[in-house]
């Protein structure tokens, strides 16, 4: 099925990550790459078992009990391949051709997953840098420096003596 070694144990990366449990989802912020990853319930369940002591088969057995659905190692491989892609594991896991060439539709058909459980999904976004996230002030807003204004012009209104509380974005 996949070229995953039975001795290859997945270990979730812990350093440089901020984790937030959101009930049915797990939000992971990677401070090294400035990326946020949202794991759906299925992916979060796999993530929680990536402790470096279990194989994909063992994780699948645990998930069957927890999620009440028929799950095989292919299901776990899909999650592990996404974790590897997003550098969320200590060491990348080679899941072979299963995860890299299979569409989600093909995975549902091949893994035989019904409506009882969703495929593991990791949605990722890159967080903006501080400079990108900064907002500027519009015309007429109080300012202290030109860099605060969208127009990059912070000036004294023509009819004032210009104490700092009077300066406005033009």
C-alpha positions in Angstrom: 0.0 0.0 0.0 2.5 2.6 1.1 6.3 2.7 1.6 5.8 3.6 5.3 8.2 1.5 7.4 6.6 -0.4 10.2 9.4 0.9 12.4 8.8 4.5 11.4 7.2 6.1 14.4 5.6 9.5 14.0 6.5 12.1 16.6 4.6 15.4 16.6 6.9 18.4 16.8 6.5 20.4 20.0 9.2 23.0 19.9 8.3 26.4 18.3 4.6 25.6 18.2 1.6 27.1 20.0 -1.3 24.7 20.3 -4.9 25.7 21.0 -7.7 23.1 21.4 -10.9 24.5 19.8 -13.2 21.5 20.6 -13.5 19.6 17.4 -10.4 21.3 15.9 -6.8 21.9 16.9 -5.1 25.2 15.9 -1.3 25.0 15.7 0.7 28.1 15.2 4.3 27.5 14.0 6.4 30.4 15.2 9.3 29.3 13.0 7.4 29.5 9.7 4.7 32.0 10.8 2.1 29.6 9.6 -1.2 28.7 11.3 -2.5 25.1 10.8 -6.1 24.1 11.6 -6.5 20.4 12.1 -10.1 19.0 11.8 -11.3 16.5 14.3 -9.8 13.5 12.4 -6.4 15.1 11.8 -6.3 16.3 15.5 -7.0 12.7 16.6 -4.1 11.4 14.6 -1.9 14.3 15.9 -2.7 13.5 19.5 -1.3 9.9 19.0 2.0 11.0 17.3 4.0 10.5 20.4 6.9 8.7 18.8 5.9 5.3 20.2 3.2 4.2 17.7 3.1 3.0 14.1 0.4 4.0 11.7 -1.3 0.7 12.3 -1.4 1.2 16.0 -2.7 4.8 15.6 -5.5 3.4 13.3 -6.5 0.9 16.0 -6.7 3.7 18.6 -8.7 5.9 16.3 -11.2 3.1 15.5 -12.0 2.9 19.2 -12.1 6.7 19.8 -14.0 7.7 16.6 -16.2 4.6 16.3 -15.4 4.1 12.6 -13.5 1.6 10.5 -10.1 3.2 10.0 -7.0 1.7 8.4 -3.4 2.8 8.1 -4.2 4.7 4.8 -6.4 7.1 6.8 -3.4 7.7 9.2 -1.0 8.1 6.2 -3.2 10.9 4.8 -2.8 12.9 8.1 0.9 12.1 8.5 1.6 13.2 4.9 0.0 16.6 5.6 1.9 16.9 8.9 5.2 16.1 7.1 4.4 18.6 4.3 3.8 21.3 6.9 6.8 20.3 9.0 4.7 19.5 12.0 6.6 16.2 12.7 10.1 15.9 14.3 11.1 13.7 11.3 9.2 13.6 8.0 7.3 10.4 7.5 7.4 8.8 4.0 3.9 7.7 3.3 4.8 6.6 -0.2 2.5 7.1 -3.2 -0.7 6.7 -1.2 -0.9 10.2 0.1 0.8 12.1 -2.7 -1.2 10.8 -5.6 -4.6 10.2 -4.1 -7.4 12.8 -4.3 -9.7 13.2 -1.4 -12.5 11.6 -3.5 -10.3 8.7 -4.2 -9.3 8.4 -0.6 -13.0 8.2 0.5 -13.7 5.5 -2.1 -10.5 3.6 -1.3 -10.6 3.9 2.5 -14.4 3.2 2.5 -15.2 6.1 4.8 -18.8 6.9 5.2 -20.4 10.0 6.6 -19.4 8.9 10.1 -16.0 10.5 9.9 -14.3 13.0 7.7 -10.9 12.6 6.1 -8.1 14.2 8.1 -7.6 17.7 6.9 -5.0 20.3 7.7 -5.8 23.8 6.5 -2.8 26.2 6.6 -2.3 29.9 6.2 0.8 32.1 6.4 0.5 34.7 9.1 1.3 38.3 7.9 4.5 39.9 9.3 4.1 42.7 11.8 4.6 45.3 9.1 2.0 43.6 6.8 -0.5 43.4 9.7 -0.1 47.0 10.8 -3.0 49.3 9.9 -2.7 52.9 8.9 -4.9 55.8 9.9 -7.2 57.5 7.6 -7.5 61.1 6.6 -8.4 63.3 9.6 -7.2 60.8 12.2 -4.9 62.0 15.0 -1.2 61.1 14.4 2.2 61.7 15.8 4.3 60.6 12.8 3.8 60.3 9.1 4.3 56.5 9.2 1.0 56.2 11.1 -1.0 57.6 8.2 -2.2 55.8 5.0 -1.2 58.9 3.1 2.2 59.0 4.9 1.5 62.6 5.7 0.9 63.7 9.3 0.6 67.4 9.5 -0.7 70.4 11.4 -4.0 71.7 10.2 -3.4 75.1 8.6 -5.2 77.1 11.3 -3.6 75.6 14.3 -0.3 75.9 16.3 0.2 72.1 16.2 0.6 70.5 19.6 0.8 66.7 19.1 -2.8 66.2 19.9 -3.8 68.4 17.0 -1.7 66.8 14.2 -3.9 64.9 11.7 -3.4 62.5 8.8 -3.9 64.3 5.5 
